[in-house]
Amino acid sequence: MATSEIIIAKIKASMPSATIKAVDLTGGGDHWQVTIRAQEFTGKSLVEQHQMVYKALGDMMKQEIHALALDTKAL
């Protein structure tokens, strides 16, 4: 099961400058709202930013996370 700590750690490993807030929307650990502010997003489109997050989460997106609402911005 995904936890906010695991999600934050995976994203931080890929984007060390990031400030991240992860909220479990249903209490079941599979629907998440994640807010990320990171220097690594500078110059990237919104689609590219979201792709970076999906890549950081890796297999969690295929197995543990059913829904992911992202709010991303460059610092």
N, C-alpha and C positions, 0 to 999 in steps of 0.2 A: 504494500500500500504506500502511496506517495504521502510524504509529510512536507510541511513547509520547510523544515530544516534540510531535507534532502534536495528539494527543488532549489532552494537558495544556494546550497553548496555546489550543485552542478552548474548553475548559472555563473556563480562567482569564480569557479575554476576556469571558465571560458572568458569571463569579463571581470577581471579583478577590480576595476574601478567602480563597478556597479553598486547602486543602492537598490535594494530589492525588498518588496513586500509581497508575500504570498498568502492568499486567503482561500481556505477551503469553503466553497459556496454551499455545499450540501451536507458536510459532516461525514461523507463517505470516502473522501480522499481521492475522488476521481474527477471532480469538477472544480477548477481553480481560476481565480482571478489574480494575475501577477502584474505588479507595477514595477518597472525597471527604469532607472536613470543611469546612463553609462556613457563615458567618453568614447567607448568603442563604437557607438552608434553614429558618431559624427560623420557627416557626409553620406550616410546610408539612407535609402528610401525606407518607408514604413515596412514594405514587403521584405526588404533585405534585413531590417532589424528583427522582424518576426522569424525569418529563416535562421538567423543567428541563434535565437532562443530555442527554436525547435532542434537545431543541431546540438546545442549544449545539453538539452534534455534527452537526446538520443532515443534509446529504446523505451523510455518511460512514455513517450508519445504514442507508441504502438501498443503498449500493454497496460500501463497503470493509469494514465491520464486520458479520460474520455473527452473532456471539454476544457479548453484553455482560453480565457479572455485575457488579452495582453494590452497593457498601456505602456508604451515604450517611448522614450525621448533621449536625445543626446544631451549631455551636460554642457 
